[in-house]
Structures are given as C-alpha cells and as structure tokens.
C-alpha cells in the first residue's frame, strides 16, 4: 500500500490500524506532518485501504498496480488479507478449507490425521524463514504438504522443503502449513512439532483434524495427552449434515 503525499492531511488517524506498525508520521520537505508507509514493513493486509476500517478523510491510500509489485510482495497479500482469494486454493485466506467442509469433501478420512501448523498472528507476524524451518523439518520426515496451499507454491524443492530464492526475505501476517498423515504416525509427528515450535520465533499453533471413532470419542485427544500436549477442544466441528464424498481411502 502507498499513501498519496499530496492528498495526506497529516491527521494520523490511520496509524493505529496497521497490525505491523508500518504507518508512521513524518515531516515532508516543507515541515508538514504526513503519514508514510514503511514499505519493508507493510504486509499488504489491506486494513488501511478499507474505508470501513480506516476513515481516511483525504482518501489518500492506494495500491500499487500489480506490474509494479514484486512476486514476493504479491504473495504477502494472500497470507495477510483474509478477503483475498489465492488462485491455487480458490478460497479466501492463507490456506484451504481445512476441516470446515470435511463432512462433504473427505479431506481427512478415518484412520488419518490432518495437521495444520499456524505461524504468526497480527502484530507479531511471521517470516519466510519461520515457514522454511517448518517445511525443512517435515521434508526430512517425508511429509507431503497440501498442494492447494500458498505455502506449497513458495517451495522450490519438495524433497528438501527449501523455499524459492524470491521468497526468502518475505514477511506475512500469518501462514499455515497443512498436511495429512496416517494416524499411526501421529505420535512421531507431534514430537517433531514440539521440536519445530522451539525453533520458531513467532506464535506457533498446532491444529489437528480427525474423524470421531464409532464410540463418539476424539482419538486425537489421547494422542495429544500422550505427547504431553494439553488439547483445547473449542474447535471447528462438522456435524455430518452433508453427504460425504468419502470417509475412507
């Protein structure tokens, strides 16, 4: 995002709305107070340009044309603006539909465990370096990441988890790494996630997706407890009203 310095009246109303503190007040050459966006810190979340969020009286915010933005900067938008739809996923936000439609899509079937590793949040953010730490760890374990996720588009070599050079210095509001494994590998992967969490320099959230067993129990709960992880069950739950595409592979 950019602020038109000719239009800006220096009121400063916009500064508190940036989740990465990228909008600062400066003085122009004539000594007039102006709002400026630190481009290296801007994560392209779009808060400042939304009139329903920031009531800029001068309507001074604008977005650079796509041809004037680097590929890394374009990618920031998909991880930082939940209203933006990535062409790879077809859904708004930084990942896929995950468990939200599992009752009809069967993304995670019986005997499987879906795992989402979420990095960052507003104010703290995350970086490509954090994402790469996760993808390298998982690649060593032979994990195949969800293809329809913007993270997968940034990976240069899926066998190593290394990111493409053009994304190495990128920063985002948050990112999510998704994959599905056989439930039998759950304990192994959870232990590795604990190792990864210690290396990450931002908020680390671990999400688990599975089907309830025939007795109505959530098998992921016992798996977490055995790994020394206290689960929170305030989750997204499909109640099975849809007609499933599949429940077993």
Secondary structure, DSSP 8 states (H G I E B T S, - for coil): -EE-TTT-----TTGGG-TT--EEEEE-TTS-EEEEE-TTT-----TTT-TTT---TT--EE---GGGS-HHHHHHHHHH-TT-B-TTT-SBSSS--TTTTHHHH-SS-TTEEEEEEEE--TTT-EEHHHHHHHHHHHHHTT--B-SSSHHHHHEEETTTTEE-GGGTT-EES-EEEEEEEEGGGHHHHHHHHHHHHHH-SS-EEEEEE----TTS--HHHHHHHHTT-----------S-S--S-S--
